[in-house]
């Protein structure tokens, strides 16, 4: 779950339509850089909200992370329109032990 409050702006570093790497899963992937402030406690499989869509981290480094994008995600969000260099809104999944402003936002399902 997310609060709906943007924590940081990242920059699209790479977009691969058919990512054949192990972390790409032979599908569409996006790598987002300039993301160090939200990656301090990141793990493979963590959820990061990118422009309002909950995405799963498949690979990451100190300042970047990669996510896979399903065809439905590309159709129902603006992520399919992003280009290398575009800024995107980023938010980590909410931790249960911290105070939050905003409101609960569950983004795993599109209705």
OpenMM code with the backbone's topology and positions (N, CA, C; nanometers):
from openmm import Vec3, app, unit

residues = "UNK UNK UNK UNK UNK UNK UNK UNK UNK UNK UNK UNK UNK UNK UNK UNK UNK UNK UNK UNK UNK UNK UNK UNK UNK UNK UNK UNK UNK UNK UNK UNK UNK UNK UNK UNK UNK UNK UNK UNK UNK UNK UNK UNK UNK UNK UNK UNK UNK UNK UNK UNK UNK UNK UNK UNK UNK UNK UNK UNK UNK UNK UNK UNK UNK UNK UNK UNK UNK UNK UNK UNK UNK UNK UNK UNK UNK UNK UNK UNK UNK UNK UNK UNK UNK UNK UNK UNK UNK UNK UNK UNK UNK UNK UNK UNK UNK UNK UNK UNK UNK UNK UNK UNK UNK UNK UNK UNK UNK UNK UNK".split()
positions = [
    Vec3(0.0841, -0.1173, 0.0000),
    Vec3(0.0000, 0.0000, 0.0000),
    Vec3(0.0884, 0.1233, 0.0000),
    Vec3(0.0322, 0.2301, -0.0468),
    Vec3(0.1053, 0.3549, -0.0614),
    Vec3(0.0237, 0.4693, -0.0015),
    Vec3(0.0908, 0.5790, 0.0316),
    Vec3(0.0204, 0.6948, 0.0869),
    Vec3(-0.0328, 0.7857, -0.0223),
    Vec3(0.0226, 0.7756, -0.1423),
    Vec3(-0.0155, 0.8659, -0.2499),
    Vec3(0.0681, 0.9921, -0.2524),
    Vec3(0.1679, 1.0008, -0.1630),
    Vec3(0.2557, 1.1176, -0.1578),
    Vec3(0.3868, 1.0856, -0.2290),
    Vec3(0.4218, 1.1644, -0.3277),
    Vec3(0.5451, 1.1427, -0.4036),
    Vec3(0.6645, 1.1677, -0.3121),
    Vec3(0.7563, 1.0712, -0.3054),
    Vec3(0.8768, 1.0852, -0.2232),
    Vec3(0.9919, 1.1471, -0.3006),
    Vec3(1.0002, 1.1152, -0.4284),
    Vec3(1.1180, 1.1549, -0.5055),
    Vec3(1.0841, 1.1522, -0.6545),
    Vec3(1.1586, 1.2287, -0.7325),
    Vec3(1.1488, 1.2228, -0.8784),
    Vec3(1.2696, 1.1472, -0.9316),
    Vec3(1.2447, 1.0434, -1.0086),
    Vec3(1.3511, 0.9695, -1.0760),
    Vec3(1.3483, 1.0038, -1.2236),
    Vec3(1.4485, 0.9565, -1.2957),
    Vec3(1.4583, 0.9838, -1.4394),
    Vec3(1.4655, 0.8509, -1.5151),
    Vec3(1.3866, 0.8381, -1.6216),
    Vec3(1.3898, 0.7174, -1.7036),
    Vec3(1.5259, 0.7096, -1.7726),
    Vec3(1.6000, 0.6013, -1.7455),
    Vec3(1.7338, 0.5831, -1.8021),
    Vec3(1.7322, 0.4910, -1.9232),
    Vec3(1.6422, 0.3927, -1.9232),
    Vec3(1.6362, 0.2973, -2.0341),
    Vec3(1.4966, 0.2384, -2.0435),
    Vec3(1.4567, 0.2106, -2.1660),
    Vec3(1.3307, 0.1424, -2.1942),
    Vec3(1.3641, 0.0331, -2.2947),
    Vec3(1.3303, -0.0911, -2.2603),
    Vec3(1.3603, -0.2037, -2.3487),
    Vec3(1.2298, -0.2778, -2.3757),
    Vec3(1.1912, -0.2856, -2.5032),
    Vec3(1.0641, -0.3488, -2.5395),
    Vec3(1.0686, -0.5007, -2.5235),
    Vec3(1.1823, -0.5634, -2.5503),
    Vec3(1.1961, -0.7082, -2.5357),
    Vec3(1.3256, -0.7346, -2.4605),
    Vec3(1.3178, -0.7254, -2.3284),
    Vec3(1.4352, -0.7378, -2.2416),
    Vec3(1.4635, -0.8854, -2.2158),
    Vec3(1.5693, -0.9385, -2.2781),
    Vec3(1.6010, -1.0807, -2.2667),
    Vec3(1.6925, -1.1128, -2.1488),
    Vec3(1.7251, -1.0129, -2.0664),
    Vec3(1.8073, -1.0396, -1.9485),
    Vec3(1.7255, -1.1136, -1.8434),
    Vec3(1.7935, -1.1725, -1.7465),
    Vec3(1.7240, -1.2460, -1.6402),
    Vec3(1.6251, -1.1571, -1.5662),
    Vec3(1.6610, -1.0298, -1.5453),
    Vec3(1.5716, -0.9396, -1.4723),
    Vec3(1.4671, -0.8759, -1.5623),
    Vec3(1.4770, -0.8980, -1.6931),
    Vec3(1.3804, -0.8413, -1.7864),
    Vec3(1.2652, -0.9338, -1.8182),
    Vec3(1.2869, -1.0650, -1.8033),
    Vec3(1.1804, -1.1622, -1.8222),
    Vec3(1.1254, -1.1698, -1.9630),
    Vec3(1.2027, -1.1292, -2.0630),
    Vec3(1.1602, -1.1303, -2.2037),
    Vec3(1.0396, -1.0418, -2.2297),
    Vec3(1.0222, -0.9402, -2.1479),
    Vec3(0.9124, -0.8463, -2.1670),
    Vec3(0.9625, -0.7038, -2.1678),
    Vec3(0.8716, -0.6105, -2.1530),
    Vec3(0.9007, -0.4672, -2.1526),
    Vec3(0.9606, -0.4310, -2.0171),
    Vec3(1.0734, -0.3606, -2.0162),
    Vec3(1.1324, -0.3173, -1.8895),
    Vec3(1.1687, -0.1700, -1.8951),
    Vec3(1.1765, -0.1109, -1.7780),
    Vec3(1.2147, 0.0296, -1.7646),
    Vec3(1.3159, 0.0393, -1.6513),
    Vec3(1.4245, 0.1123, -1.6761),
    Vec3(1.5242, 0.1393, -1.5736),
    Vec3(1.5133, 0.2859, -1.5352),
    Vec3(1.5098, 0.3116, -1.4060),
    Vec3(1.4926, 0.4476, -1.3548),
    Vec3(1.6148, 0.4833, -1.2715),
    Vec3(1.6787, 0.5960, -1.3074),
    Vec3(1.7998, 0.6402, -1.2381),
    Vec3(1.7691, 0.7595, -1.1485),
    Vec3(1.8744, 0.8128, -1.0859),
    Vec3(1.8610, 0.9257, -0.9921),
    Vec3(1.7624, 0.8916, -0.8808),
    Vec3(1.7672, 0.7675, -0.8347),
    Vec3(1.6691, 0.7168, -0.7385),
    Vec3(1.7284, 0.6813, -0.6029),
    Vec3(1.8517, 0.7198, -0.5773),
    Vec3(1.9202, 0.6809, -0.4531),
    Vec3(1.8395, 0.7086, -0.3260),
    Vec3(1.7686, 0.8220, -0.3142),
    Vec3(1.6976, 0.8499, -0.1884),
    Vec3(1.5917, 0.7466, -0.1493),
    Vec3(1.5422, 0.6685, -0.2440),
    Vec3(1.4404, 0.5690, -0.2087),
    Vec3(1.4934, 0.4258, -0.2131),
    Vec3(1.6230, 0.4083, -0.2387),
    Vec3(1.6771, 0.2737, -0.2555),
    Vec3(1.7604, 0.2243, -0.1376),
    Vec3(1.7682, 0.3008, -0.0305),
    Vec3(1.8517, 0.2638, 0.0832),
    Vec3(1.8193, 0.1287, 0.1436),
    Vec3(1.6927, 0.0903, 0.1458),
    Vec3(1.6527, -0.0386, 0.2031),
    Vec3(1.5832, -0.1261, 0.0988),
    Vec3(1.6184, -0.1073, -0.0275),
    Vec3(1.5537, -0.1784, -0.1381),
    Vec3(1.6018, -0.3236, -0.1479),
    Vec3(1.5101, -0.4116, -0.1898),
    Vec3(1.5402, -0.5522, -0.2143),
    Vec3(1.4715, -0.5941, -0.3447),
    Vec3(1.5249, -0.6964, -0.4096),
    Vec3(1.4585, -0.7532, -0.5267),
    Vec3(1.3186, -0.7984, -0.4832),
    Vec3(1.2186, -0.7644, -0.5623),
    Vec3(1.0805, -0.8012, -0.5308),
    Vec3(1.0028, -0.6945, -0.4571),
    Vec3(1.0710, -0.5887, -0.4121),
    Vec3(1.0006, -0.4782, -0.3462),
    Vec3(0.9083, -0.4071, -0.4445),
    Vec3(0.8057, -0.3438, -0.3914),
    Vec3(0.7142, -0.2636, -0.4726),
    Vec3(0.7524, -0.1168, -0.4637),
    Vec3(0.7599, -0.0527, -0.5794),
    Vec3(0.7801, 0.0917, -0.5866),
    Vec3(0.6707, 0.1470, -0.6765),
    Vec3(0.6065, 0.2521, -0.6311),
    Vec3(0.5024, 0.3168, -0.7095),
    Vec3(0.5693, 0.4149, -0.8056),
    Vec3(0.5461, 0.3954, -0.9348),
    Vec3(0.6034, 0.4808, -1.0390),
    Vec3(0.4874, 0.5450, -1.1145),
    Vec3(0.4758, 0.6764, -1.1041),
    Vec3(0.3647, 0.7488, -1.1677),
    Vec3(0.2296, 0.6858, -1.1352),
    Vec3(0.2145, 0.6406, -1.0111),
    Vec3(0.0863, 0.5879, -0.9665),
    Vec3(0.0653, 0.4400, -0.9882),
    Vec3(0.1611, 0.3698, -1.0494),
    Vec3(0.1477, 0.2262, -1.0739),
    Vec3(0.2436, 0.1490, -0.9842),
    Vec3(0.1929, 0.0472, -0.9171),
    Vec3(0.2753, -0.0370, -0.8310),
    Vec3(0.3552, -0.1324, -0.9181),
    Vec3(0.4893, -0.1223, -0.9117),
    Vec3(0.5765, -0.2047, -0.9946),
    Vec3(0.6757, -0.2799, -0.9070),
    Vec3(0.7209, -0.3953, -0.9546),
    Vec3(0.8111, -0.4809, -0.8794),
    Vec3(0.9551, -0.4604, -0.9238),
    Vec3(1.0438, -0.4378, -0.8275),
    Vec3(1.1863, -0.4202, -0.8563),
    Vec3(1.2453, -0.5552, -0.8967),
    Vec3(1.3062, -0.5618, -1.0166),
    Vec3(1.3678, -0.6851, -1.0650),
    Vec3(1.5200, -0.6800, -1.0591),
    Vec3(1.5758, -0.5599, -1.0486),
    Vec3(1.7207, -0.5407, -1.0385),
    Vec3(1.7430, -0.3984, -0.9891),
    Vec3(1.8532, -0.3748, -0.9171),
    Vec3(1.8801, -0.2386, -0.8718),
    Vec3(2.0272, -0.2221, -0.8369),
    Vec3(2.0698, -0.0961, -0.8339),
    Vec3(2.2033, -0.0577, -0.7899),
    Vec3(2.1885, 0.0556, -0.6904),
    Vec3(2.2973, 0.1261, -0.6616),
    Vec3(2.2919, 0.2336, -0.5619),
    Vec3(2.2022, 0.3496, -0.6031),
    Vec3(2.1939, 0.3777, -0.7336),
    Vec3(2.1204, 0.4962, -0.7798),
    Vec3(2.0124, 0.4653, -0.8824),
    Vec3(1.9881, 0.3374, -0.9139),
    Vec3(1.8925, 0.3023, -1.0194),
    Vec3(1.8193, 0.1729, -0.9827),
    Vec3(1.7053, 0.1519, -1.0487),
    Vec3(1.6350, 0.0246, -1.0357),
    Vec3(1.5630, -0.0064, -1.1658),
    Vec3(1.5357, -0.1354, -1.1857),
    Vec3(1.4661, -0.1820, -1.3058),
    Vec3(1.3349, -0.2469, -1.2647),
    Vec3(1.2315, -0.2251, -1.3458),
    Vec3(1.1009, -0.2872, -1.3252),
    Vec3(1.0526, -0.3448, -1.4572),
    Vec3(0.9681, -0.4455, -1.4488),
    Vec3(0.9009, -0.4984, -1.5663),
    Vec3(0.7640, -0.4343, -1.5786),
    Vec3(0.7170, -0.4223, -1.7022),
    Vec3(0.5860, -0.3614, -1.7265),
    Vec3(0.5012, -0.4561, -1.8108),
    Vec3(0.3891, -0.4992, -1.7558),
    Vec3(0.2970, -0.5870, -1.8271),
    Vec3(0.2217, -0.5076, -1.9339),
    Vec3(0.1747, -0.5747, -2.0393),
    Vec3(0.0992, -0.5048, -2.1438),
    Vec3(-0.0185, -0.4241, -2.0887),
    Vec3(-0.0910, -0.4787, -1.9913),
    Vec3(-0.2055, -0.4053, -1.9354),
    Vec3(-0.1606, -0.2793, -1.8622),
    Vec3(-0.0466, -0.2860, -1.7942),
    Vec3(0.0072, -0.1674, -1.7269),
    Vec3(0.0395, -0.0597, -1.8293),
    Vec3(0.0969, -0.0994, -1.9412),
    Vec3(0.1304, -0.0031, -2.0466),
    Vec3(0.0046, 0.0605, -2.1053),
    Vec3(-0.1029, -0.0164, -2.1150),
    Vec3(-0.2282, 0.0349, -2.1710),
    Vec3(-0.3018, 0.1281, -2.0752),
    Vec3(-0.2986, 0.0986, -1.9455),
    Vec3(-0.3825, 0.1694, -1.8489),
    Vec3(-0.3124, 0.2820, -1.7739),
    Vec3(-0.1823, 0.2988, -1.7972),
    Vec3(-0.1075, 0.4059, -1.7311),
    Vec3(-0.0362, 0.4891, -1.8367),
    Vec3(0.0326, 0.5921, -1.7925),
    Vec3(0.1098, 0.6736, -1.8871),
    Vec3(0.2515, 0.6201, -1.9063),
    Vec3(0.2853, 0.5072, -1.8446),
    Vec3(0.4224, 0.4572, -1.8510),
    Vec3(0.4639, 0.4161, -1.9921),
    Vec3(0.3703, 0.3738, -2.0736),
    Vec3(0.4017, 0.3399, -2.2124),
    Vec3(0.4370, 0.4609, -2.2971),
    Vec3(0.4047, 0.5799, -2.2480),
    Vec3(0.4342, 0.7040, -2.3205),
    Vec3(0.5640, 0.7694, -2.2740),
    Vec3(0.6237, 0.7176, -2.1665),
    Vec3(0.7470, 0.7769, -2.1138),
    Vec3(0.8624, 0.7524, -2.2095),
    Vec3(0.9551, 0.8471, -2.2109),
    Vec3(1.0746, 0.8388, -2.2952),
    Vec3(1.1976, 0.8511, -2.2064),
    Vec3(1.3119, 0.8054, -2.2570),
    Vec3(1.4374, 0.8204, -2.1838),
    Vec3(1.4574, 0.9685, -2.1530),
    Vec3(1.4893, 0.9978, -2.0285),
    Vec3(1.5085, 1.1354, -1.9828),
    Vec3(1.3885, 1.1938, -1.9113),
    Vec3(1.2701, 1.1328, -1.9275),
    Vec3(1.1501, 1.1827, -1.8592),
    Vec3(1.1622, 1.1630, -1.7082),
    Vec3(1.1057, 1.2562, -1.6337),
    Vec3(1.0966, 1.2426, -1.4886),
    Vec3(0.9715, 1.1630, -1.4533),
    Vec3(0.9818, 1.0793, -1.3497),
    Vec3(0.8678, 1.0014, -1.3021),
    Vec3(0.8574, 1.0156, -1.1504),
    Vec3(0.7343, 1.0127, -1.1000),
    Vec3(0.7075, 1.0199, -0.9566),
    Vec3(0.7358, 0.8841, -0.8929),
    Vec3(0.8039, 0.8849, -0.7780),
    Vec3(0.8398, 0.7605, -0.7103),
    Vec3(0.7941, 0.7629, -0.5648),
    Vec3(0.7470, 0.6476, -0.5192),
    Vec3(0.7114, 0.6311, -0.3781),
    Vec3(0.7348, 0.4859, -0.3386),
    Vec3(0.7986, 0.4655, -0.2255),
    Vec3(0.8156, 0.3301, -0.1721),
    Vec3(0.6848, 0.2828, -0.1103),
    Vec3(0.6695, 0.1514, -0.1011),
    Vec3(0.5534, 0.0961, -0.0318),
    Vec3(0.5563, 0.1412, 0.1133),
    Vec3(0.4392, 0.1610, 0.1694),
    Vec3(0.4257, 0.2130, 0.3049),
    Vec3(0.4683, 0.1080, 0.4073),
    Vec3(0.5464, 0.1500, 0.5053),
    Vec3(0.5836, 0.0628, 0.6168),
    Vec3(0.4799, 0.0787, 0.7275),
    Vec3(0.4460, -0.0307, 0.7932),
    Vec3(0.3407, -0.0279, 0.8949),
    Vec3(0.3812, 0.0472, 1.0213),
    Vec3(0.5097, 0.0652, 1.0447),
    Vec3(0.5557, 0.1237, 1.1705),
    Vec3(0.5840, 0.2738, 1.1632),
    Vec3(0.5489, 0.3389, 1.0531),
    Vec3(0.5791, 0.4819, 1.0406),
    Vec3(0.4509, 0.5631, 1.0263),
    Vec3(0.4584, 0.6890, 1.0666),
    Vec3(0.3468, 0.7821, 1.0494),
    Vec3(0.3391, 0.8180, 0.9007),
    Vec3(0.2204, 0.8370, 0.8525),
    Vec3(0.2079, 0.8774, 0.7130),
    Vec3(0.1065, 0.9893, 0.6999),
    Vec3(0.1315, 1.0770, 0.6029),
    Vec3(0.0345, 1.1795, 0.5668),
    Vec3(-0.0377, 1.1315, 0.4428),
    Vec3(-0.1410, 1.1963, 0.4054),
    Vec3(-0.2138, 1.1540, 0.2861),
    Vec3(-0.3196, 1.0525, 0.3226),
    Vec3(-0.3308, 0.9476, 0.2424),
    Vec3(-0.4344, 0.8476, 0.2620),
    Vec3(-0.3859, 0.7147, 0.2064),
    Vec3(-0.4499, 0.6046, 0.2492),
    Vec3(-0.4141, 0.4740, 0.1952),
    Vec3(-0.4487, 0.4690, 0.0472),
    Vec3(-0.3547, 0.4223, -0.0330),
    Vec3(-0.3785, 0.4054, -0.1760),
    Vec3(-0.3351, 0.2649, -0.2121),
    Vec3(-0.4287, 0.1815, -0.2547),
    Vec3(-0.3950, 0.0465, -0.2969),
    Vec3(-0.3943, 0.0467, -0.4488),
    Vec3(-0.2775, 0.0171, -0.5082),
    Vec3(-0.2656, 0.0311, -0.6535),
    Vec3(-0.2315, -0.0988, -0.7240),
    Vec3(-0.2479, -0.2123, -0.6592),
    Vec3(-0.2138, -0.3381, -0.7237),
    Vec3(-0.3175, -0.3823, -0.8254),
    Vec3(-0.4389, -0.3320, -0.8137),
    Vec3(-0.5451, -0.3705, -0.9055),
    Vec3(-0.6019, -0.2498, -0.9755),
    Vec3(-0.6210, -0.2649, -1.1044),
    Vec3(-0.6873, -0.1593, -1.1806),
    Vec3(-0.8324, -0.2000, -1.1977),
    Vec3(-0.9231, -0.1104, -1.1648),
    Vec3(-1.0662, -0.1427, -1.1717),
    Vec3(-1.1278, -0.0733, -1.2913),
] * unit.nanometer
topology = app.Topology()
chain = topology.addChain("A")
for resn in residues:
    res = topology.addResidue(resn, chain)
    for name in ("N", "CA", "C"):
        topology.addAtom(name, app.Element.getBySymbol(name[0]), res)
